[in-house]
Amino acid sequence: MGAPIFYEDNMDLWVSNGAKDWFCEIVVSGAKLRNRDISSVFDSEPLIAGCYGISGLGINMSAFFPYFGGKEDFIEHLEFCISNSEGLCESGQSETSLVHILSWAKYILPGGRIRDDINVYSTLPAFKL
């Protein structure tokens, strides 16, 4: 089935349910590397707690904004996670897939759209930030 990682009305980034949850875990793990404990999002943030681990329900990236100081700071955090993907991936996880998902998430936040003929796991966006 899959689920989107979305922002506003842009639900172009559809991934597997596991990848959606992995995205959340990586965002939280990346924050921990930066000495921020935002693990409470899994319990107290309705837009995440109500969707994490639930098949077919997407994650609204705006739910993370308050934990980072706003949208621009969250975009910067995604860039941090991309830059530190090797340390954020556990054994057996695909660093390449992680970088693609984080890159696409970063791409759609300022209004980028993903065409139907794009494979989010094998194609990186052309950034114009």
C-alpha positions as CSV (number, residue, x, y, z in Angstrom):
1,M,0.0,0.0,0.0
2,G,2.6,2.6,1.1
3,A,2.1,6.0,2.5
4,P,3.2,9.6,1.7
5,I,5.7,11.8,3.4
6,F,4.0,15.1,2.7
7,Y,3.9,18.8,3.2
8,E,0.7,20.9,2.7
9,D,-1.1,19.5,-0.4
10,N,2.0,17.9,-1.9
11,M,1.7,14.1,-1.5
12,D,4.1,13.3,-4.3
13,L,6.5,11.4,-2.1
14,W,4.9,7.9,-1.7
15,V,7.1,5.3,0.0
16,S,6.6,2.0,1.7
17,N,5.2,2.1,5.2
18,G,8.5,1.0,6.5
19,A,10.4,3.8,4.7
20,K,7.9,6.3,6.1
21,D,8.6,5.2,9.6
22,W,12.3,5.0,8.9
23,F,12.2,8.6,7.8
24,C,10.8,9.6,11.2
25,E,13.3,7.5,13.0
26,I,16.2,9.1,11.1
27,V,14.9,12.6,11.8
28,V,14.8,11.8,15.5
29,S,18.2,10.0,15.4
30,G,19.7,12.9,13.5
31,A,18.4,15.3,16.2
32,K,20.0,13.2,18.9
33,L,23.4,13.5,17.1
34,R,22.9,17.3,17.4
35,N,22.1,16.9,21.2
36,R,18.4,17.4,20.8
37,D,16.0,14.9,22.2
38,I,12.8,15.0,20.2
39,S,11.8,11.4,20.8
40,S,8.6,12.6,22.4
41,V,7.2,13.2,18.9
42,F,6.3,9.5,18.8
43,D,4.1,9.9,21.8
44,S,3.0,13.5,22.0
45,E,2.8,14.9,18.4
46,P,-0.6,13.9,17.0
47,L,0.5,14.2,13.4
48,I,3.3,11.7,14.0
49,A,2.1,9.6,16.9
50,G,-1.2,8.9,15.1
51,C,0.6,7.8,11.9
52,Y,3.9,6.2,12.9
53,G,3.6,2.5,12.6
54,I,0.2,2.7,11.0
55,S,0.0,1.3,7.5
56,G,-1.3,3.7,4.9
57,L,-1.2,6.8,7.0
58,G,1.3,9.4,5.9
59,I,3.6,11.7,7.8
60,N,3.1,15.4,7.6
61,M,6.6,17.0,7.7
62,S,5.2,20.2,9.2
63,A,4.7,18.3,12.4
64,F,8.5,18.4,12.9
65,F,8.9,22.2,12.3
66,P,8.3,23.2,15.9
67,Y,11.0,20.9,17.1
68,F,13.6,22.5,14.9
69,G,12.5,26.2,14.9
70,G,10.5,26.2,11.7
71,K,10.5,25.0,8.1
72,E,13.9,26.4,7.0
73,D,15.6,24.9,10.1
74,F,13.9,21.5,9.4
75,I,15.2,21.7,5.8
76,E,18.7,22.3,7.2
77,H,18.2,19.3,9.5
78,L,17.4,17.1,6.6
79,E,20.6,18.3,4.9
80,F,22.4,17.4,8.2
81,C,20.9,13.9,8.0
82,I,21.9,13.5,4.4
83,S,25.4,14.5,5.2
84,N,25.5,12.1,8.1
85,S,23.6,9.2,6.5
86,E,26.4,6.7,7.0
87,G,26.3,7.2,10.8
88,L,22.5,7.2,10.8
89,C,22.0,3.9,9.0
90,E,22.1,0.7,10.9
91,S,23.8,-2.4,9.6
92,G,21.8,-3.8,6.6
93,Q,20.0,-0.6,5.9
94,S,20.5,1.1,2.5
95,E,22.3,4.4,2.9
96,T,21.5,5.2,-0.8
97,S,17.8,4.7,-0.2
98,L,17.9,6.9,2.9
99,V,19.7,9.7,1.0
100,H,17.1,9.5,-1.8
101,I,14.2,9.7,0.6
102,L,15.7,12.6,2.6
103,S,16.6,14.4,-0.6
104,W,13.2,14.1,-2.0
105,A,11.6,15.3,1.3
106,K,14.0,18.3,1.2
107,Y,13.0,19.0,-2.4
108,I,9.2,19.1,-1.9
109,L,9.3,21.4,1.2
110,P,9.9,24.6,-0.8
111,G,7.4,23.6,-3.4
112,G,9.2,21.0,-5.6
113,R,6.9,18.5,-7.4
114,I,7.8,14.9,-8.2
115,R,6.8,13.8,-11.7
116,D,5.0,10.4,-12.1
117,D,7.8,9.0,-14.1
118,I,10.4,9.5,-11.4
119,N,11.5,6.6,-9.1
120,V,12.2,8.1,-5.7
121,Y,14.7,5.3,-4.9
122,S,16.9,5.7,-7.9
123,T,16.7,9.3,-9.0
124,L,17.9,12.3,-7.1
125,P,16.1,15.6,-7.5
126,A,17.7,18.6,-9.2
127,F,17.7,21.0,-6.4
128,K,16.9,24.7,-6.9
129,L,16.9,25.9,-3.4
